[in-house]
Structure formats: structure tokens, C-alpha cells
Amino acid sequence: MRTTCSVVRLNIWLYLRTITSMRKHTTLDLDLDIVSEAASALGTRGTGETVRAALEEVVRARRRQRLLELTTDLDLDQLASLRRTRFGDAAR
């Protein structure tokens, strides 16, 4: 039992360390008119929430763009065949 508690404490400590190491407190010089407009567009409240949402949106847009840039030599019939192999008849 004692070993299990030690492992749990270690896992919690590692988790908390990871969370805190991924955040950074900083000072930014922001145009409040743009922040307000972004908050309205994103449906956020507060500067921090707006900045986070805007950054997340930029990252998602970039990931979508990268997906669009991927090319493949598969035609639709080959793709359907691969889906049937992976998902069974439910992919039809």
C-alpha cells in the first residue's frame, strides 16, 4: 500500500510540474480595441481568455492548412477499400 501511495504522489507531482511548466506569465502591450473586437468575434470574456482563444484559433487554422496541403495518390475507390478493411462493413 505504501508503494502505491508513493507512486500516486509521484504521478501527481509530475502532472502538476508538467502543467505549470507549460504556462508562462508575461506582460504584453496590446491594442485594447483589437482585443475587444477579437473577444466579440471569439465569444470570450477577458483579455487572457481572448488571447488564448485567438492563439488556439491560429494553431487550428495552421493545422487545417497543413492537412489541405497533404497529397495522396489514392483514388476514392482505394480509399473506400481501406476504410472497409479498417472499419468493416460499417464504412459503406
N, C-alpha and C positions, 0 to 999 in steps of 0.2 A: 504493500500500500504506500509506503513512504517513497519508493522509487517512482511510482505512478504520479504522486503529487509533485515530485521534483521535475519530472518530465513535463507535466502540465504547466508548472510555473515557468520553466524554460521556454516552452512554446508561447506562452502569453508574453513573456519578456521579449522574445524575438519578434512576435507580431507587433507589439507596441513600438519597438525600436524601428521596424520597417515603416510603420505608419508615420512616425514623427520624422524619419529621415527623408520622407518623400514630400514634405511640406517646407516651404521657405517663406519666412516673413521678410517683406521688403517694402520700400517706400517707392511709390510711382507718382509721376507728375501726369495727371490725367485731365483731359478736356471734359469737364462735367456735362457739357451739352451732348457730347458724343456718348458718354456713359449713360445719360438719361435716355437718349434715343435707342441705344443698344438694349437697355433694360426693358423699354417698351416693346421692342421687336422680339426679345427673347422671353418676355413674361417673367422677369426676375425682379427681385427687390433687394436693394443694397448694392454697393459698389463691388464688394468681394464676390458675391453671388453672380453678378453680371460679368465680371472679368473671368471667373471660372467657366461660366456658360459659354462665353464668347470663345475662349481658348478651346473648350471641348468641341464647339461647332467647327472651328478651323481645322482641328485634328480630324474630325469625322469627314469633313469635305475633302481633305487631302487623301484620306484612305479611300473614299469613294472614287476620287480621280485616279488613284493608282489601280483600283480594280478595273476601271474602264480602259486603262492603258494595257491591261493584260491581253495577250493574244493567244489563240489556240488554233490548232489545225482540225479540231473536232467539228463534224457537222452535226445537225440536230438528231439524226438517227443514231449516230455513235454515242451522243450524249444520253439519249433515251436508253440505249442498251446498257451503258454504265450505271444509270440510275436503277434500272431493273435488277442488275447484279447486286447493287449495294442495298437497295430498299425492298427488293422483292416485287411482287405484282402490284403493290400499293402505289408504285411510282407511275403507273399508267395514267 
